[in-house]
Amino acid sequence: MLRLLPTVKIAMTPKIAKRLENFKTTIFTQMSSLALKHGAINLGQGFPNFDGPAGLRQGGGHPAIREGKNQYARATASLLNAAIAARFQKDTGLTIDPETEVTVTSGCTEAIAATMLGLVNLGDEIIVFAPFYDSYQATLSMAGARVRSITLRPPDFAVPIAELRAAFSEKTRAILLNTPHNPTGKMLTMAELQEIAALCVEYDSLAFCDEVYDKLAFEAEHISLASLPGMFERTVTMNSLGKTFSLTGWKIGWAIAPATLTWGVRQAHAFLTFATSTPMQHAAAAALSTPDGYYEELRRDYAVKKEILVEGLRAAGFVVYPSSGTYFVVADHTPFGFDSDVAFCEYLIQEVGVVAIPTSVFYLDPEEGKSMVRFTFCKDEGTLREAEFLRDDLFG
Ligand SMILES: Cc1ncc(COP(=O)(O)O)c(C=O)c1O
């Protein structure tokens, strides 16, 4: 007879891999948990508190499941690869091969990880602009890369060209860009992109471009670096559905690159997830065929929300920096006299009932982000107006 031994729990020292031991629970998870705990209004994490278009939700994943689209998706020839290639053609004028130049991933987060793991060698230097989206540093650490951070400074967060030139060298494997930019809303200008392109060509470096907010461009036209002369050959363009369609939980993303680079991204993707959810790929292909009027309406809606938030923040006494794209704005909290962004955010949650994100988490050196906090306006108008502090001076 089989006899089970009683389970004994042994206390062990945590043995997390060195390359991840310095990373904490993401700031978004921390702040959203605090929002729940204090019943605060969450203007921190960038997920809409409203649903994506009803048509997409009804015609989404379920019919594909019922129709038997339930086995591993093929990496090369899915319906979604073709829809992504068609959208890229429309947006950039570049014709790409859906079979060899598109990799469907589980959100842009996985596209970022697969790009780093598939195309970066141990010790390679990667240039990033701070503040940066938090997954960059973690995935670069997983890939064993050396991060060279260049700080974009308020009020306009322009690229410091001389510093950028000085950072490039033969060791530069790639530059990692995000435009429109989280958290600042900065959009790279044609002149900045041309400068970056020239440096990539001069040093034979790659460019990894995160464009998840490309359809949330308010004050300028979004430009894909890949569309500049000579750049498609050396660029991985990463994107996803979540922000554009207010469906952040679908987690469908992609990476577009010439076949030689796509091979590296696909190798990493194959061993990270092998294939991304098949029925959700069908739902995503339907979303990408949405007529352009949808994007215009999305921008109109967000422009109204942005105005409510920005006016409220200004009325409350913040210095709000200009944001051209994304659904974020960054504000200077120092008029309120707190030592740090973290202290200010704690006060805001506990005493005012509103969540913001401290920006120091987006820098290698947290000191650089100490004076700023990020607010999102991807919430319904009622919620934005409910954040009462937006109407009055914060401290009376
Ligand atoms: C700049 C940036 N890149 C990537 C992502 C992640 O995208 P996804 O949800 O498609 O993985 C986010 C999400 O907030 C983001 O802000």
PDBQT file of the ligand as one rigid body, heavy atoms in Angstrom, charges set to zero:
ROOT
HETATM    1  C1  LIG A 401       5.646  51.675 -23.616  1.00  0.00    +0.000 C 
HETATM    2  C2  LIG A 401       4.937  50.389 -23.413  1.00  0.00    +0.000 A 
HETATM    3  N1  LIG A 401       5.350  49.294 -24.065  1.00  0.00    +0.000 NA
HETATM    4  C3  LIG A 401       4.741  48.101 -23.903  1.00  0.00    +0.000 A 
HETATM    5  C4  LIG A 401       3.664  47.960 -23.072  1.00  0.00    +0.000 A 
HETATM    6  C5  LIG A 401       3.027  46.604 -22.893  1.00  0.00    +0.000 C 
HETATM    7  O1  LIG A 401       2.141  46.322 -23.895  1.00  0.00    +0.000 OA
HETATM    8  P1  LIG A 401       1.257  44.982 -23.844  1.00  0.00    +0.000 P 
HETATM    9  O2  LIG A 401       0.195  45.170 -22.838  1.00  0.00    +0.000 OA
HETATM   10  O3  LIG A 401       0.771  44.840 -25.233  1.00  0.00    +0.000 OA
HETATM   11  O4  LIG A 401       2.177  43.860 -23.465  1.00  0.00    +0.000 OA
HETATM   12  C6  LIG A 401       3.193  49.074 -22.359  1.00  0.00    +0.000 A 
HETATM   13  C7  LIG A 401       2.057  48.935 -21.417  1.00  0.00    +0.000 C 
HETATM   14  O5  LIG A 401       1.792  49.753 -20.593  1.00  0.00    +0.000 OA
HETATM   15  C8  LIG A 401       3.836  50.307 -22.538  1.00  0.00    +0.000 A 
HETATM   16  O6  LIG A 401       3.432  51.407 -21.882  1.00  0.00    +0.000 OA
ENDROOT
TORSDOF 0
